[in-house]
């Protein structure tokens, strides 16, 4: 039993997420390490693009409507945390899929 997930709900959700991703990748014909590596690089690039867009929107709103700058900065921070968490989780799932491919 884990103190941060006593009933295993988070672990179950992560496993379901991985199985869904695995099924989607298999259906799409992603079956080589090179393809998975390219997807991992794209995932990282896409995370940087979203983070850059969030920073640009935050800066634009701060310049145009300074009164809402703090609110928009908080929203951008939440989006940033979500993007980082999603990128890390996605890369971990892809790494697991690649390990399964290498083991097959």
CORPE-V492204 format. One record per backbone hydrogen bond with DSSP energy under -0.5 kcal/mol. CO is the residue of the C=O (numbers start at 1). NH is the residue of the N-H. If there is no record, write none. Layout:
{{CO,NH} {CO,NH}}
This chain:
{{2,5} {5,2} {5,8} {8,12} {9,13} {10,14} {11,15} {12,16} {13,17} {14,18} {15,19} {16,20} {17,21} {18,22} {19,23} {20,24} {21,25} {22,26} {23,27} {24,28} {25,30} {26,29} {29,31} {32,36} {33,37} {34,38} {35,39} {36,40} {37,41} {38,42} {39,43} {40,44} {41,45} {42,46} {43,47} {44,48} {45,49} {46,50} {47,51} {48,52} {49,53} {50,54} {51,55} {52,56} {53,57} {54,58} {55,59} {56,60} {57,61} {58,62} {59,63} {60,64} {61,65} {65,68} {66,69} {68,72} {69,73} {70,74} {71,75} {72,76} {73,77} {74,78} {75,79} {76,80} {77,81} {78,82} {79,83} {80,84} {81,85} {82,86} {83,87} {84,88} {85,89} {86,90} {87,91} {88,92} {89,93} {90,94} {91,95} {92,96} {93,97} {94,98} {95,99} {96,100} {97,101} {98,102} {99,103} {100,104}}
